[in-house]
């Protein structure tokens, strides 16, 4: 995992906790979490194509649960 993705993961984890505690709005959490989810989905699609599999995307709602 490169540094950019690691930073995005840490930031998204922090905002996930803040959202679940009610300390930030949904819009604020979504703005900070979506870059990480987009990177995860890109990598997942790439691997799925490589191994000829179907990829199930990660959604914001499922990530914040």
C-alpha positions, 0 to 999 in steps of 0.5 A: 500500500502506498503512502497516499492510500494509507493517508486516505485510509487513516483519514476515512477511518477517523471520519467514520468514527466521528460520524458514528459518534455524531460529531460531524455531518453526513456530508462532511463525512462523505466528502472525506471518505469517498476519495478512499472508497473510490481508490478501493473500488478502482483497485478492486475492479483492476484485480477482478479483471485480472482474475476474471471475476465479478467485483462487488463495489464498496458503498458509502453506506456499507463502509460507515456501518 
